[in-house]
Every structure is written in C-alpha cells, then in structure tokens.
Amino acid sequence: MLNDGLHAVPQGHLASVVTHLEMRAEAPARPELDLDLALARVTRPDPDWYLALFRQVGAPWLWFGRLEMDRAALVAVLHDAEVEVHVLKDGGAEVGLLELDFRTPGACELAYFGLVPAYPGRGAGRWMMNRAIRLAWARDIARFHVHTCTLDHPGALDFYRRSGFTAVRREIEISADPRLRGFYDTDVAPQVPLLR
C-alpha cells in the first residue's frame, strides 16, 4: 500500500495509473456510422504477423505486454482455443486489433483493443466495440472486463465507460520503459518523456 504523497519512479521506468473496468451484463449497442469495415477472426495467428499489428496499434501508447513474452509463451496464448484474435479491416488494410480472452471460466477479458494511429475519432472504435461486446456475451459469461492506463489514448477511459463498462478499481504500475528495452525506437510516443 502506497502512502499519500509523491513517490520516486526510477530512471528508465514509467509509472501509470491503471483503471480496471467491468461489465456485468451485455450493454446495448451504441449508434454507429455506416462504415465499410469487417472484423475477421484469425485462428492460430502467426506470431510475427500478430506482433507487427500489435506494434502498429500499440506503439503510440507504449504497449509492451506481448513484446516481452518469449515466443513459446506468446504462441501458447495466441493458439489457445479460449483466446480469440480478430483483425479490423478497411478494404484490404488491417486497421485494428481485438483480442478476447475466455480462459477464466465465466469471464472474458478484453485483452487488447485498439486502432492504427489514423483511425481514432472516425467511428471505427465504436463499430469494433459493438462487435466485441456481442462476441464476448455470445459465450456463457457473467463478467466482461478490461483495463486501461494513463499512457493509453487520452479518450480510452471515457470510451470504455460510454461503451457500458464501469470502473471498479485502480492500481499504479511501474515498468521499465519499453523504448529503452529495444521494443520501440526512442522517438516513439513523444508525449511520454523518455528519462534515461
């Protein structure tokens, strides 16, 4: 338990506030634009393909969870029958990543959800979330949950709340800066100061 006040973050590390949210019953679909998009499930995804899309979507927000996994562990997750990887397509372009994790009985974690940098603010996120909610609740679950942090898109927390999730708890996460670990170039995510 942290005491009130400021706490030093080691050089080369990041600190973020993580908010956990959940949905205990299927939220109604939100109105969406008539977009020519498609959401396609990718069974047994190639890890190189997956990591390329993961980086494309997650680089602005310094996503690193899948990058720090060794290849065997990553393949085990991606090929697990209870993990669904979906790609959002606009024509032939891959513009979003959706990963649903059903490995905990009675629950679904929205493990990864995001769009490539040119797509936020165009209605694609709402379009994909409507389908994510439907896919999650098509299974026998009692809880759909997600977490986001202060390094994520500035509108992410409000987006999840508008989509029907309720915030239930908060944590502080301290982690080594993924740019200094070689996962991203040092000029990625310039909104987050790089402190060596």
VENLIN-V402477 format. One record per pair of residues at least 4 apart in sequence whose ideal C-beta (glycine too) atoms are under 6 Angstrom apart, sorted by sequence separation. I is the first residue (numbers start at 1). GAP is how many residues later the second one is. D is the distance in whole Angstrom. If there is no record, write none. Layout:
BEGIN
I	GAP	D
I	GAP	D
END
This chain:
BEGIN
9	4	5
23	4	6
45	4	6
50	4	6
54	4	6
55	4	5
64	4	6
69	4	5
75	4	6
115	4	4
123	4	6
148	4	5
152	4	4
155	4	5
161	4	6
184	4	4
45	5	5
58	5	3
69	5	4
89	5	6
90	5	5
115	5	6
119	5	5
160	5	4
176	5	6
178	5	4
179	5	5
9	6	4
77	6	6
102	6	5
178	6	6
87	7	5
88	7	5
179	7	5
88	8	3
100	8	6
101	8	4
136	8	5
148	8	5
186	8	6
115	9	6
148	9	5
101	10	4
115	10	6
54	12	5
86	12	4
99	12	4
99	13	4
85	14	5
146	14	6
97	15	6
98	15	6
179	15	6
84	16	4
97	17	6
83	18	5
96	19	5
82	20	4
95	20	6
82	21	5
95	21	5
95	24	5
47	27	5
47	28	6
50	28	6
108	28	4
96	32	6
45	33	5
108	33	5
98	34	6
107	34	6
129	34	5
44	35	5
106	35	6
100	36	6
106	36	5
107	36	4
108	36	5
109	36	6
110	36	4
102	37	6
45	40	5
57	40	5
88	40	5
53	41	6
41	43	6
42	43	5
53	44	5
41	45	5
42	45	6
39	47	5
40	47	6
39	49	6
38	51	5
37	53	6
57	57	4
60	57	6
57	59	6
56	60	5
35	88	6
62	89	5
33	90	4
37	90	6
61	90	6
61	91	5
35	92	5
39	92	5
32	94	5
32	95	5
30	96	6
32	98	6
29	101	4
27	106	6
26	111	4
64	114	4
62	116	5
67	116	4
64	119	5
22	121	6
23	121	4
22	123	4
21	125	5
59	125	6
20	127	5
62	127	5
18	129	5
19	129	6
59	129	5
60	129	6
18	131	5
16	133	4
17	133	5
16	134	5
16	135	5
27	137	2
19	138	6
21	139	5
23	141	5
23	142	5
21	144	4
21	146	5
22	146	5
19	148	5
20	148	5
20	149	5
19	151	5
18	153	5
18	155	5
16	157	5
15	159	5
13	161	6
14	161	6
13	163	6
14	163	5
12	165	6
12	168	5
11	184	6
12	184	6
END
